Amino acid sequence: MNDPAQTTHFGFKTVAEAEKASLVRGVFDSVAPSYDLMNDLMSLGIHRLWKNAFIDAVKPRPGEHLLDVAGGTGDIAFRFLKRGGEAVTVCDINAEMLKVGRERAIDKGHLQGLDWVVGDAEALPVPDASYDAYTIAFGLRNVTHIERALAEARRILKPGGRFFCLEFSHVVLPLFDKIYDTYSFSVLPWLGEKVAGDAQAYQYLAESIRRFPPQEELAGMMEEAGLERARFRNLSGGIAAIHWAWRL
């Protein structure tokens, strides 16, 4: 349980820990219908390459059951099944995002091997040691307690199971970080207003990226949570990064 007296960040704002999950839910309720279009526009389609690289890292195997957390619209789940994975449970705190994912699954003909579950990354509604792999793409920065979400990932993985995170991260190329800052805080909210009708949601996106732990720090947090041999790979100069580790 969150202590109402404790505070955390919601973008650059300080809020009560107990309020953050509902604030994040409100953001994604607002943008769910245009979420995939906005991903294409704000990344110029590069998010598709990042997700393909992510699935390359996961290397789905026949018979594997994946838990995809914060995967509401199905992007990772569909790729996992297409690449040979057996089954995916998509877990998202936001029912509106899951609704979009179910509709996309029907449109794409993905009628087998998918379950859709409303659940919190910090308290997953699944048994211990029940999945071969865990993925979370562009969702970890939205949880209230990253360390709890990582501990939950370890809990639900089978021994030998694999953890993967794809997330916006910290730019490592000199000078490019200044360009990226300008784009993030000027263009993204403008696009959000024009396309999704919600500039504040994309202001939050830019701010939440800046509050997310740097690559090395996140790898350390993974190790502290019992996810061993943590590694990471930067994408597009650190705009995004893939982190992975094992439950041994």
C-alpha positions in Angstrom: 0.0 0.0 0.0 1.2 3.5 -0.8 1.5 5.9 2.2 -0.6 9.0 1.3 2.0 11.1 3.0 4.7 10.0 0.7 5.3 11.8 -2.6 6.7 10.9 -6.0 7.1 12.6 -9.4 4.5 12.8 -12.2 6.7 14.3 -14.9 8.2 17.3 -13.2 5.3 17.7 -10.7 5.4 16.3 -7.2 2.3 14.3 -6.3 1.2 12.0 -3.6 2.3 8.4 -4.3 -1.3 7.3 -4.0 -2.3 9.6 -6.8 0.3 8.7 -9.5 -1.4 5.5 -10.9 -4.7 7.3 -11.5 -2.9 10.2 -13.1 -1.0 7.9 -15.4 -4.3 6.1 -16.2 -5.9 9.4 -17.1 -3.1 10.2 -19.5 -3.6 6.9 -21.4 -7.4 7.0 -21.2 -7.0 10.3 -23.1 -4.6 9.2 -25.8 -5.6 5.5 -26.3 -7.5 6.0 -29.6 -4.6 7.9 -31.2 -1.7 6.2 -29.4 -0.3 4.3 -32.3 -0.7 7.1 -34.8 1.1 9.4 -32.3 3.9 6.9 -31.9 4.4 7.0 -35.7 4.3 10.8 -35.9 6.5 11.6 -33.0 9.2 9.1 -33.8 8.9 9.4 -37.6 8.2 5.7 -37.6 11.4 4.8 -35.8 9.6 3.2 -32.9 8.7 0.3 -35.2 12.5 -0.3 -35.8 13.1 -0.1 -32.0 10.3 -2.7 -31.4 11.7 -5.0 -34.1 15.2 -4.7 -32.5 13.5 -5.5 -29.1 11.9 -8.7 -30.5 15.3 -9.6 -32.1 16.7 -9.4 -28.5 13.9 -11.5 -27.0 14.3 -14.2 -29.7 10.9 -15.9 -29.2 11.1 -19.6 -28.9 8.5 -22.3 -29.6 6.5 -23.2 -26.5 7.4 -19.9 -24.7 4.7 -18.1 -22.8 5.4 -14.3 -22.5 4.0 -11.8 -20.0 3.9 -8.4 -21.8 3.4 -5.7 -19.2 2.0 -2.3 -20.1 1.5 -3.7 -23.6 -2.1 -2.7 -24.0 -2.2 -2.0 -27.8 -0.5 -5.3 -28.6 2.6 -4.2 -30.6 5.0 -6.4 -28.7 2.6 -9.3 -28.3 1.8 -9.5 -32.1 5.5 -9.4 -32.9 6.2 -12.1 -30.4 3.6 -14.5 -31.8 4.7 -13.7 -35.4 8.3 -14.6 -34.5 7.4 -18.0 -33.1 6.4 -17.5 -29.5 3.6 -19.8 -28.2 1.3 -17.5 -26.2 1.2 -14.0 -24.6 -0.6 -12.6 -21.6 -0.9 -8.8 -22.2 -1.2 -7.0 -18.8 -2.0 -3.3 -18.6 -3.3 -1.1 -15.9 -5.4 0.8 -18.5 -8.5 -0.9 -19.7 -8.9 1.6 -22.6 -5.5 0.6 -24.0 -6.4 -3.1 -23.7 -9.6 -2.4 -25.6 -7.6 -0.9 -28.4 -5.3 -4.0 -28.4 -8.2 -6.4 -28.5 -9.7 -4.6 -31.5 -6.3 -4.6 -33.3 -5.9 -8.3 -32.6 -9.3 -9.0 -34.3 -8.4 -6.8 -37.2 -5.0 -8.6 -37.6 -6.6 -12.1 -37.2 -4.7 -12.8 -34.0 -7.4 -14.9 -32.4 -5.3 -17.6 -30.7 -2.5 -17.4 -28.1 -3.5 -14.1 -26.5 -5.0 -13.2 -23.1 -5.7 -9.6 -22.0 -5.6 -8.8 -18.3 -6.0 -5.5 -16.4 -3.3 -5.4 -13.8 -0.6 -3.2 -12.1 3.0 -3.8 -12.9 3.8 -3.4 -9.1 1.3 -6.2 -8.1 0.9 -8.5 -11.1 -2.2 -10.7 -10.9 -0.3 -13.9 -12.0 1.3 -16.8 -10.1 4.9 -17.1 -9.1 7.4 -18.6 -11.6 4.8 -18.9 -14.3 6.3 -17.3 -17.4 9.3 -17.9 -19.6 9.8 -14.3 -20.5 8.7 -10.8 -19.3 8.6 -7.7 -21.5 7.8 -4.1 -20.8 8.0 -1.6 -23.6 7.6 2.2 -22.9 5.9 1.4 -19.6 8.4 1.2 -16.8 8.9 4.9 -16.5 5.2 5.3 -15.7 5.1 3.1 -12.6 5.3 4.6 -9.1 8.0 2.3 -7.7 10.3 0.9 -10.4 12.0 -1.3 -7.9 8.7 -3.0 -7.0 7.9 -3.6 -10.7 11.3 -5.2 -11.2 10.8 -7.4 -8.1 7.4 -8.5 -9.6 9.1 -9.3 -12.9 11.5 -11.6 -11.1 8.7 -13.2 -9.1 6.6 -14.2 -12.1 9.6 -15.6 -14.1 10.5 -19.2 -14.1 14.1 -20.1 -13.2 16.1 -19.3 -16.3 13.4 -16.9 -17.4 14.3 -13.7 -19.2 13.5 -10.0 -18.5 13.4 -7.4 -21.3 12.7 -3.6 -21.1 12.5 -1.2 -24.0 12.2 2.4 -22.7 13.0 5.9 -23.6 16.4 6.7 -22.1 19.2 9.3 -21.9 20.9 10.6 -25.1 24.6 9.8 -25.1 25.7 11.7 -28.2 27.3 15.2 -27.7 25.1 18.1 -28.9 22.3 15.8 -30.0 20.8 16.0 -26.5 20.1 19.7 -26.9 18.3 19.1 -30.2 16.3 16.3 -28.6 15.3 18.5 -25.7 14.0 21.2 -28.0 12.1 18.6 -30.0 10.7 16.9 -26.9 9.4 20.0 -25.2 8.2 22.0 -28.2 7.2 19.6 -31.0 5.7 16.7 -28.9 3.2 18.8 -27.0 2.2 20.5 -30.2 1.6 17.2 -32.0 -0.3 15.9 -28.9 -2.6 18.9 -29.1 -3.2 18.7 -32.9 -3.6 14.9 -33.2 -4.7 13.6 -29.8 -6.3 16.8 -28.5 -4.1 16.6 -25.4 -0.9 18.6 -25.2 -0.4 17.9 -21.5 -0.2 14.1 -22.1 2.8 14.6 -24.3 4.3 17.2 -22.0 4.2 14.5 -19.4 5.8 12.1 -21.8 8.8 14.4 -22.3 9.1 15.1 -18.6 8.8 11.4 -17.5 11.7 10.5 -19.8 13.9 13.0 -18.1 13.0 11.6 -14.7 13.7 8.0 -15.7 17.0 6.5 -14.4 20.0 6.5 -16.8 21.0 3.3 -18.5 23.7 2.2 -16.0 21.5 3.1 -13.0 18.5 1.0 -14.3 20.8 -2.0 -14.9 21.9 -1.7 -11.3 18.3 -1.6 -10.1 17.6 -4.7 -12.1 20.5 -6.5 -10.3 19.3 -5.3 -6.9 15.9 -6.8 -7.7 17.5 -10.2 -8.3 17.5 -10.0 -12.1 21.1 -11.2 -12.8 23.6 -10.4 -15.5 21.9 -7.2 -16.4 22.9 -5.6 -19.7 21.7 -2.8 -22.0 22.0 -1.6 -25.6 21.4 2.0 -26.7 19.2 2.7 -29.7 19.3 5.9 -31.8 22.1 7.4 -29.6 20.3 6.6 -26.4 16.9 8.1 -27.2 15.7 4.6 -26.3 17.5 1.6 -24.8 16.9 -2.2 -24.4 17.8 -3.7 -21.0 17.8 -7.4 -20.4 18.6 -9.8 -17.6 17.9 -13.3 -16.3 16.2 -14.9 -13.3 18.7 -17.6 -12.4 
